[in-house]
């Protein structure tokens, strides 16, 4: 079973540039941002969401380790919020490193997240997934996530 450990400053420093680039690429692929502006917009969004990095209040960034080897295999980041519906976690980023994909670690990480959520009295877990990320969609659907909104786009030439 995988385990979560609080992301260190060093891991965060390595994670951030890659995350900014990957998010920019996803936004370009989704047709949301133009290539010329994507990295700047992505960096600005990360700056707004995580002004204090791993110490940003209500944001939880974890490294995912393969237990028992303690090998880093990915990461997960969620924000905790309170509403009249109870506590909610919104997953901003979740990644299993390429060499570790297809081995069940993503499913184990979702199970671990549910355990963490129960301990934190979280009643609902939400996320956004890009439509082109079919592997992630499959994981989320098979671990009990339901589609609640669907945005569609048609490009006119």
N, C-alpha and C positions, 0 to 999 in steps of 0.2 A: 504494500500500500504506500502511496506517496505521502509526504508530509509537507506542511507549509512552515517556513520560517520567515520572520520579518526581514524584508529586503534591507541590505546594508547600503550605506552611502556609496561604497565602491561599486557594488552591483548596479545601483541606480544610475551612477555616472556612466557606466557602460551601456545600460539599457536605454537611456533617454535618447541619444542620437539615432539609434536603430529604430526605436518606436516612432519618433518623429518622421523619419524617412518612410517607414512602412505605412503609417497612417496617411501620409501625403500620397503615396502610390495607390492606396485603396480609394482615396477620394478622387483621384484622377481616373482610375478604372471605373468607378461608379458614375463618372461624368459630373461630379459635384464641383470640382475645382479644376481650373486650367493648370497645366504643367508649370507654367512660368511663376505662378503664385503659390503652389501647393505646399512647398516646404516651409515658406514663411508663415502661411496660415496655420499649418500644423504646429509649428513651434509656438505660435501665439496661443493656440488653444491649450497646448500642454502647459504653457506658462500661466494661463488663467486657472486651469484646473488644479495644478500642483505648484502653487507659488512658493511653498516651503518644502518642495521635494517629498522625500519619504516621511517628513514630519508634518505634512499638511493635515489639518484637523479633519476628522470624519473620512479620511481616505486611508485605505489599508492596502499596502503593497507587500506581496509575499513572493519569495523564491519558492519554487516547487522542487523538492528533492525526491529522488528515488530511494526509498527506504528498503533495505538496510544499508546499501552502499553509500548513501548520502551524496549521490551524484546530482548536481544541479541539472534539471531537465526542462525547466520552464519557469513561468511567472504568472501571477494573477494580481489584478488591481481592482478593487471595488470601493465605492463610496457608500457610506451609511447615511440614510436620511430618515427623518421622522415625519409622519403625517397622521391624519385621522384614521387611516387604514392600518396603522402600525408601522413598525420599523421595516425599511426596505433597503436592500443592497442593490446597487447598480454596478454591473461589471463593465469597467471601461476598457480593460485589456486582459487577455488571457492567451497564453502561448505555450505550446509544447515545442521544444526545439526540434528542428527537422529530423535529425538522426534518431530521435526518440518517438516520433509519431508512428501511429499504427500498432502500438504495443499495449494499448489500454490505459495509458497514463492520463489521457484527457478525461476519460470516464471516471477514473479514480480521483482525479482532481475535482471533478464536479461533485462526487460523493463527499470528499473532504470539505468542500465549500459548504455543503448542506450541514455538515456537522458543526462547522464554525458558525454558520448562521443560527443554528439552534441555540448554541451557547451564548450568542449575542442577542437572543430573543428577536431575531429577524423573521418576519412573517412572509416576505416575498423577495425573490431574486429576479431582477430584470437585466436585460442586456440589449444591445443593438448588434446585428450582424449584417455585413454586406452581402447582397444577394449573390455575388460571384463566389462567395466562400462556401461552396457546397459541402465541403468536409465538416466545417464548423456547424452548419445548419443541421446536418445529419446527427452530429453529436448532441446538439441541444435538443432536437426533437426526440431522440431516443433516451434522453435523460429526463424527460418530462416537461420541457419548456413548450409553451403554446404560442403561436403567432397572435399578437394582439393588434398590430398595425402593419399595414403593407403600403409602401410608397412605390409608385410606378412612374416611369418616364418614357416618353417617346421622342426621339430626336428627329427633327424635320430637316431634310437636306435642301 
